[in-house]
Amino acid sequence: DIIPQPLLDQYLSMTDPARAQTVDTEIAKHCAYSLPGVALTLGRQNWHCLKDTYETLASDVQWKVRRTLAFSIHELAVILGDQLTAADLVPIFNGFLKDLDEVRIGVLKHLYDFLKLLHADKRREYLYQLQEFVVTDNSRNWRFRYELAEQLILILELYNPNDVYDYLRHIALTLCSDKVSEVRWISFKLVVAILRKFYANNASALGLNFINELVVRFRHCSKWVGRQAFAFICQVGMFSLCISVCTLN
């Protein structure tokens, strides 16, 4: 009753490989791009009409098609709600996490937006996989690691201090030693955000342990770049503290 059935049938037929050969080689990509809009129009109660098409697109041999879906999966999750997301989108999301970097960057750019929609127990499962984003197909793809650090700053609010200390702290320390200065700089902000997380949640013991680790790893580093990293972390921390004080006053 929402849209004419022939129009919906025409849209669903866009995943037919024969059409890609005879009509337009990019037709599957156009279908993937439009899918969130079609899902919004139909409503979550009619998701069953699109589910098979979405799964077909998610396994398309063209990485551009999968990349398009990866960039919009968080929007589709909002449309479908938590139950359908857990049942139908999480498996697709997990597949994208192991895909090419060109596809993985799509889920990485909106990692926080997707994870915050999941239940806490399901969200916690991804703590083990976040460190996989540090490794890329091309080590020169430093923007990938930069994006990871930016997303982690947001993701901190989704996990308790113990989980942050056990899992995210290691990633932050690794990124602080990155070969690219842009990655290191955003990682210093991540380290300060982690410290603020600890002290804001009365986890001062974890905060003190982390500070001691920073001192050992960077302050007493034999290389100047490590000692410089410690100075920058202190600089970012003091700037953040001044901003907080000014806000309070």
N, C-alpha and C positions, 0 to 999 in steps of 0.2 A: 504493500500500500504506500510505501515511502517513495519509491522510484519505479518507473515502468520496468517490468521484468525483462523485456528485450534489451533494454539499455544495460541492465546488470549482467545479462548473459554475454553481451558484447564486451563488457569490461573484463569479465572472468576469462573470456577466450583469448585475452592478450598474452597469456602465459603459454599458449600453444606454440611449440617450436616451429610448426609449419608457417605460422603467421610471421615469425621473425625472418624467415627465409624469403617470403613472397611479398611482405608488406613493408616492414621496417626492422632493421637489425636492433634498433634501440627500443623497440616496443615494450620489452620486458622491463627496461629501466623506467620508462614512462609509467608503466603500471605500478611499479614499486613506489615511485615518487607520489603517486596519487592515492595510494592505499589508505593512509591515515585519514584523509579527507572523506573517502568513501566509507570508512569504518565509522567516522563521526556522524555522517549522514544517516547511515543505517541504524546506529545505536548498538550498544553492547548486546542487546537481546537478539540481534541478528548476526552476531559474529560468526555463527556457524556457516553463514553464506560465504564468508571470506577466508575462513581458516585454512582450507586446502590450498587456496590460491597463495596465501601468505607463506605456507610451508614450501610450496613449489618455488616461489621466488627466493626464499631463504637458502635454497640449495641450488640455485641457478649457477651454471658454470662460469658465467661472466661475473668477475669480482665487482664490477661497477654496480650491478644489480644488488648484490649483497651489501655493498657499501651504502647504497641509498637506504636500504632497510635499517642498517646499523645506526645511521644518523637520526632515524625517526622512531626507533623502537621505544624510547622513553615517552614520546608523545602518544604512541599507541597504547602504552601501559596506562596512561591517565584515562584514556577513553574506555578501556576495557575493565578497569578496576582490579583490585588485588587478587581475587580468586581466579579470574581468567588469565591474568598476567602470570601467576604462579604455575598454572596448568599448561598454558600454551606458549607464552612468551619466554619464560625462563629457559626452557631447553634451546630455543633459538638463540637467545642471548649467550648461553654457554658455548654454543657453536661459534658465534662471532668472536668470542674471546680467544679462540684457538686458530682463527683465520689469518689471512695475510694482514700485514700492517696497514694496508690501505683500507681494510675493513675494520680492523681493531680500533683504529683512530676514531671511528664513528661512535662506538660504544664508550670509548675513553672520554671523549669530549662531553658526554652527558652521563658519566658514570654515577655521579652524585644524584642526578635527577631520577635515574632508574632505581638505584639502591634504596633511596628513601621511600619508595612506594612498596617495598617488600616488607613482610613481617620480620621482626627482629631475629627469629631463629633462622629463617632463610637468608637474611642479609649477612648473618655471621659466617655462613659458609664461604662467602667470598673473601674473607680475611686471608685464607690460604692461597688465593689466586692473585691477589693484588700485586705481589712481588714479581709475578710473571710479566707484568707490563714493563719492568726495568729492562728486560731483554727484548731486542727488536731484530727484525730481519737485517736491517742495515744500521750498524752502530753509529753512523754519521747522522742518523735521523734524530738529532738532539731535540727537536720540537716535540717529539713523542714523549720524551722524558720530562720536558718542561710542562707539558699538559698534565702528565701524571702528578707532578708536584702540586700544580694548581688545584686539581681535583681532590687530592688528599687533604688539602687545607679545609675544603668544604666537608669532606667525608668524616673528619674528626668528630663532628657532632653526632654522628650516627652510632658511635661505638663508645663503650665505657673505658675508663682510664686503663684498666688492666689489659684490655684487648689492644688499645693503642700502644701500650708499652711492649707487649709481646710480639706484635706483628708490624705495625706501621712505623715504629721507631727504627727498625732495621732498614726499611726502605728509605726513610729520611736520611739516615747516616750515609747510605750508599750514594744517594743523589747529591749530598753535600761534597762528595769527592769526585763528582763528574768532571770530565775533561773540558766541558764547555762552561764558560763563566756564567752565561745566562741561566743555565740549569742550576748551577751552584747558588746563584743569588736567590732564585725563587725557593730553593730548598732551605736556605737560611730562614726565610719567612715561615716555612713549614715547621722547622725546628722550634722556633719561638711560639708558634701556634700550639704545638704539642705541649710545651712547657706551661703555657697559659691554661691548656686543657687540664693538666694535672692539678695545678694550684686552684683552679676554679671549682674543681670537684673534690677538694680536700684530700687529694692524693699526693701530699707533699713528699712522702717517702719515695714515690716513683719519680717525682720531679727532681729530688736531690740525687738519686741514682743516675738519672739522665744527665744532669749537670756534671757530675763526676766523670761520666763517660765522655762527655764533650771535652772536658779538660784534658783527660788522658789521650784522647784520640786526636785532638786538634791543637790545644794549647801547648802540649809538649811534643808535638810532631817534629820530626827531624827535618822536614821539608818546609820551606817558607810559605808555600801555598796553603798548607794545613794551618799554620799559625795565623795566616791572613784570614782564613775561614773563621777561626775562632773570634778574631777581632770584628769581622762583619756580623757574626751572630750576636755578639754583644751590642754592636751598633743598632741592629734591627730590634733587639730586645729593648734597648733604652728608648728608641723612638716609639715603639709600641706602648711602653709604659707611660711616656709623656703624653701620648694621645689619650690614653685612658684617664690620666689625671685631669687633663684639660676638659675631657667629657664630663667627668664627675663634678668639676668645679663650674 
